[in-house]
Amino acid sequence: MGLVSAVEAREFECTAQINYRQLEGSGFSFLDDLKEQIEDYMNNNNWTEDRFEPHELIDCSIQIIFQENFTLTSFRAQLILNSTRPIYGTMAKTPLLQISDSEWSFNYSQGTPLIFEIERFDALTTVLDYYAYLMLGYDYDSFSEFGGEEHFQTAKRIQQLAVATNASGWSTIDVNGRARIVDQMTSPRMRPLRQVYFSYHIEALDLFTSDQDAARMKVLEVLETMSDLYEDQARQYVFDIFFGTKNLEFIGIFQDSQERGQAYDLLADVDPSRLSTYDALIE
């Protein structure tokens, strides 16, 4: 990534959206303030000691859909998170992480500042901290093999802090919960998946403009490895995140190519829940 050590850092180009139309009653317009607060929190805190060039900033979006209010300042909300990274030699971007988290409960009253202090649990900012370091982990892993380890470990410490509070949404029992993501991404069993993730971005996507045929063959290798991983162990949440993030990209890569049938067979095997989506490859 061409990162340079620096005292000050800016890693994200983050935009936020706030939707509170589902809340009963009126008087919630103060929640609009959260948009600017979250953007400032994500974009202006120092998450690492690296300096990103403007074109290296991690584009991300955070959408908060308020689903229920317990009081005028206590809420349950859904968080929809997306992050991307540029594809080398193009103006295009590839999705890195797409997550929908519907188990977020927190308090927020008008004028409350968002304080960056990752060693202190806060129902609102701790979730933002956790996902910030997950995004950093995924981003760094896509540029160097296991390059995101430090950031995944930071997310792990945040997760452990939250789990210790028994806070809503952090249960380790939930097989598709937020606490499971970093458990799996820091597990030795998932290191082959992280290697695949690196190979997919560096050896396939980043070379796509120079040699599309070779890039497609590399993606097929990635899918074959994913199929082997899928058979070797029980389905993991991070598999679903990977294919939930990349499924449309796979279609774009193989549609109208000679390899589309082979790609379809592999995708149908390793990601059967999205079979109807992959049907576009054989129609």
C-alpha positions as CSV (number, residue, x, y, z in Angstrom):
1,M,0.0,0.0,0.0
2,G,3.0,2.3,0.2
3,L,2.2,3.1,3.8
4,V,4.7,5.3,5.7
5,S,5.0,5.4,9.5
6,A,3.7,8.6,10.8
7,V,2.5,10.1,14.1
8,E,-0.8,11.3,12.6
9,A,-3.0,9.1,10.5
10,R,-6.1,9.1,8.5
11,E,-7.3,5.8,7.2
12,F,-11.0,6.1,6.3
13,E,-13.1,8.0,3.8
14,C,-16.4,7.2,5.6
15,T,-19.9,8.4,4.9
16,A,-22.8,7.8,7.2
17,Q,-26.6,7.6,6.7
18,I,-29.2,7.8,9.5
19,N,-32.7,6.5,9.1
20,Y,-35.2,6.7,12.0
21,R,-38.5,6.5,10.1
22,Q,-39.5,3.3,11.9
23,L,-39.4,4.9,15.4
24,E,-42.8,5.5,17.0
25,G,-43.5,9.1,18.0
26,S,-41.8,12.3,17.1
27,G,-38.9,14.3,18.5
28,F,-36.1,12.1,17.1
29,S,-34.7,14.7,14.6
30,F,-31.7,15.1,16.9
31,L,-30.6,11.7,15.6
32,D,-29.6,13.5,12.4
33,D,-26.6,14.8,14.4
34,L,-25.2,11.3,14.4
35,K,-24.4,11.4,10.7
36,E,-21.8,14.1,11.1
37,Q,-20.6,12.7,14.5
38,I,-20.0,9.2,13.0
39,E,-18.2,10.6,10.0
40,D,-16.0,12.7,12.1
41,Y,-15.3,9.8,14.5
42,M,-14.4,7.4,11.7
43,N,-12.4,9.9,9.5
44,N,-10.6,12.0,12.1
45,N,-9.4,9.5,14.7
46,N,-6.0,7.9,14.5
47,W,-6.7,4.2,14.1
48,T,-3.1,3.2,13.1
49,E,0.4,4.7,13.1
50,D,0.5,4.5,9.2
51,R,-0.1,7.3,6.8
52,F,-2.4,6.7,3.9
53,E,-2.1,8.6,0.7
54,P,-5.4,10.1,-0.4
55,H,-6.0,7.4,-3.0
56,E,-5.3,4.7,-0.4
57,L,-8.0,5.8,2.0
58,I,-10.5,3.0,2.8
59,D,-13.8,4.0,1.3
60,C,-16.6,2.8,3.6
61,S,-20.2,3.6,4.4
62,I,-22.1,3.1,7.6
63,Q,-25.9,3.1,7.5
64,I,-27.8,3.1,10.8
65,I,-31.5,2.1,10.6
66,F,-33.2,2.7,13.9
67,Q,-35.7,-0.1,14.4
68,E,-37.1,0.5,17.9
69,N,-36.9,3.0,20.7
70,F,-37.2,1.9,24.4
71,T,-37.1,5.5,25.6
72,L,-36.4,8.8,24.0
73,T,-32.7,8.1,24.2
74,S,-32.4,4.3,24.1
75,F,-32.6,2.5,20.8
76,R,-32.2,-0.8,18.9
77,A,-30.7,-0.3,15.4
78,Q,-29.4,-2.2,12.4
79,L,-26.0,-1.3,11.1
80,I,-25.1,-1.9,7.5
81,L,-21.4,-1.7,6.8
82,N,-19.6,-1.6,3.4
83,S,-15.9,-1.1,2.7
84,T,-14.0,-1.2,-0.6
85,R,-10.5,-1.0,-1.9
86,P,-9.1,0.1,-5.3
87,I,-8.3,-2.4,-8.0
88,Y,-4.7,-1.7,-9.3
89,G,-4.5,0.0,-12.6
90,T,-8.2,0.9,-12.8
91,M,-10.7,3.4,-11.5
92,A,-12.8,0.5,-10.2
93,K,-13.1,-0.6,-6.6
94,T,-13.7,-4.0,-5.2
95,P,-15.9,-4.7,-2.1
96,L,-13.9,-5.9,0.9
97,L,-16.5,-6.2,3.6
98,Q,-20.3,-6.1,3.6
99,I,-22.0,-6.8,6.9
100,S,-25.5,-6.3,8.2
101,D,-25.7,-6.3,12.0
102,S,-29.2,-6.0,13.5
103,E,-28.4,-6.6,17.2
104,W,-27.1,-3.1,18.1
105,S,-28.6,-1.5,21.2
106,F,-27.3,1.8,22.6
107,N,-28.2,5.1,24.2
108,Y,-27.8,8.4,22.5
109,S,-29.0,11.8,23.6
110,Q,-28.7,15.1,21.8
111,G,-25.3,16.7,21.9
112,T,-23.6,13.6,23.3
113,P,-20.0,13.5,22.0
114,L,-18.5,10.3,20.6
115,I,-15.3,9.7,22.5
116,F,-12.5,7.6,21.0
117,E,-11.3,5.4,23.8
118,I,-11.1,1.7,22.7
119,E,-10.2,0.4,26.2
120,R,-13.5,1.6,27.6
121,F,-16.7,-0.1,26.7
122,D,-19.5,2.1,25.3
123,A,-22.4,0.4,23.5
124,L,-22.3,2.9,20.6
125,T,-18.6,3.6,20.0
126,T,-17.3,0.1,20.8
127,V,-19.2,-1.3,17.9
128,L,-17.7,1.4,15.6
129,D,-14.3,0.6,17.0
130,Y,-14.7,-3.1,16.4
131,Y,-15.8,-2.7,12.8
132,A,-13.1,-0.1,12.1
133,Y,-10.4,-2.6,13.0
134,L,-12.2,-5.4,11.1
135,M,-12.2,-3.1,8.0
136,L,-8.5,-2.4,8.6
137,G,-7.7,-6.1,9.0
138,Y,-9.5,-7.0,5.8
139,D,-7.9,-4.2,3.9
140,Y,-4.3,-4.9,5.0
141,D,-4.9,-8.7,4.4
142,S,-5.8,-7.8,0.8
143,F,-2.4,-6.2,0.2
144,S,0.0,-8.4,2.0
145,E,-0.3,-12.0,3.3
146,F,-1.7,-11.8,6.9
147,G,-0.9,-8.1,6.8
148,G,-4.1,-7.4,8.9
149,E,-3.1,-9.5,11.8
150,E,-2.4,-6.6,14.2
151,H,-5.7,-5.0,13.4
152,F,-7.7,-8.3,13.8
153,Q,-6.0,-8.7,17.2
154,T,-7.0,-5.2,18.2
155,A,-10.6,-6.1,17.1
156,K,-10.3,-9.3,19.2
157,R,-9.4,-7.3,22.3
158,I,-12.3,-5.0,21.7
159,Q,-14.6,-8.0,21.3
160,Q,-13.3,-9.5,24.6
161,L,-13.9,-6.3,26.4
162,A,-17.5,-6.2,25.1
163,V,-18.2,-9.8,25.8
164,A,-17.1,-9.3,29.4
165,T,-19.9,-6.8,29.8
166,N,-22.6,-9.2,28.6
167,A,-23.8,-6.4,26.3
168,S,-26.4,-7.0,23.7
169,G,-25.2,-8.2,20.3
170,W,-21.9,-9.6,21.6
171,S,-22.9,-13.1,22.5
172,T,-20.3,-15.8,21.4
173,I,-23.2,-18.3,21.2
174,D,-24.7,-16.7,18.1
175,V,-23.1,-18.5,15.2
176,N,-23.6,-15.5,12.9
177,G,-23.0,-12.8,15.5
178,R,-20.4,-10.0,15.4
179,A,-18.3,-11.7,18.1
180,R,-17.8,-14.7,15.9
181,I,-16.2,-12.8,13.0
182,V,-12.9,-11.9,14.7
183,D,-12.8,-15.3,16.5
184,Q,-12.7,-17.0,13.2
185,M,-10.4,-14.5,11.4
186,T,-7.8,-14.9,14.2
187,S,-8.1,-18.7,14.3
188,P,-5.3,-20.8,12.9
189,R,-7.9,-22.9,11.1
190,M,-8.8,-19.8,9.0
191,R,-5.3,-18.9,7.9
192,P,-5.9,-20.7,4.6
193,L,-8.9,-18.5,4.0
194,R,-6.9,-15.4,4.6
195,Q,-4.2,-16.6,2.2
196,V,-6.9,-17.2,-0.4
197,Y,-8.2,-13.7,0.3
198,F,-4.8,-12.2,-0.3
199,S,-4.2,-14.3,-3.5
200,Y,-7.6,-13.3,-4.9
201,H,-6.9,-9.6,-4.7
202,I,-3.2,-9.4,-5.5
203,E,-2.9,-12.3,-8.1
204,A,-6.3,-12.0,-9.7
205,L,-8.1,-8.7,-9.4
206,D,-5.0,-6.5,-9.5
207,L,-3.8,-8.2,-12.7
208,F,-7.2,-8.4,-14.4
209,T,-6.5,-5.5,-16.7
210,S,-3.2,-6.9,-17.9
211,D,-4.2,-10.5,-18.4
212,Q,-7.8,-11.4,-18.0
213,D,-7.4,-15.1,-18.9
214,A,-4.7,-15.6,-16.3
215,A,-6.7,-13.6,-13.7
216,R,-9.8,-15.8,-14.3
217,M,-7.7,-19.0,-13.9
218,K,-6.4,-17.6,-10.6
219,V,-10.0,-16.9,-9.4
220,L,-10.9,-20.5,-10.3
221,E,-7.9,-21.7,-8.2
222,V,-9.3,-19.5,-5.4
223,L,-12.7,-21.1,-5.7
224,E,-11.2,-24.6,-5.7
225,T,-9.3,-23.8,-2.5
226,M,-12.5,-22.4,-1.0
227,S,-14.3,-25.6,-1.9
228,D,-11.6,-27.7,-0.2
229,L,-11.8,-25.5,2.9
230,Y,-15.6,-25.8,2.9
231,E,-15.3,-29.6,2.9
232,D,-12.6,-29.7,5.6
233,Q,-14.6,-28.0,8.3
234,A,-18.0,-26.9,9.3
235,R,-19.4,-23.8,7.6
236,Q,-18.0,-20.7,9.2
237,Y,-19.6,-17.2,9.3
238,V,-16.6,-15.7,7.6
239,F,-17.3,-17.9,4.6
240,D,-20.8,-16.4,4.3
241,I,-19.2,-12.9,4.7
242,F,-16.7,-13.6,1.9
243,F,-19.4,-14.9,-0.6
244,G,-21.9,-12.3,0.5
245,T,-19.4,-9.6,-0.3
246,K,-18.0,-11.1,-3.5
247,N,-20.8,-13.0,-5.2
248,L,-21.8,-10.3,-7.8
249,E,-18.1,-9.7,-8.5
250,F,-17.7,-13.4,-9.4
251,I,-20.5,-13.1,-11.8
252,G,-19.0,-10.1,-13.4
253,I,-15.6,-11.9,-13.8
254,F,-17.0,-15.0,-15.4
255,Q,-20.1,-13.9,-17.3
256,D,-19.7,-14.4,-21.0
257,S,-16.3,-16.2,-20.5
258,Q,-15.4,-19.7,-21.5
259,E,-14.8,-20.6,-17.8
260,R,-18.4,-19.6,-16.7
261,G,-19.6,-23.2,-16.5
262,Q,-16.6,-24.3,-14.4
263,A,-17.0,-21.2,-12.2
264,Y,-20.8,-22.0,-11.7
265,D,-20.0,-25.6,-10.6
266,L,-17.5,-24.4,-8.0
267,L,-19.7,-21.6,-6.7
268,A,-22.8,-23.9,-6.5
269,D,-20.7,-26.3,-4.5
270,V,-19.2,-23.8,-2.0
271,D,-22.0,-21.3,-1.8
272,P,-25.2,-23.1,-2.4
273,S,-27.4,-20.6,-0.6
274,R,-26.8,-18.1,-3.5
275,L,-27.4,-20.6,-6.3
276,S,-30.2,-18.5,-7.8
277,T,-27.7,-15.6,-8.1
278,Y,-25.1,-17.8,-9.8
279,D,-27.7,-19.0,-12.3
280,A,-26.8,-15.8,-14.3
281,L,-23.6,-17.6,-15.3
282,I,-25.5,-20.4,-17.2
283,E,-28.6,-18.6,-18.5
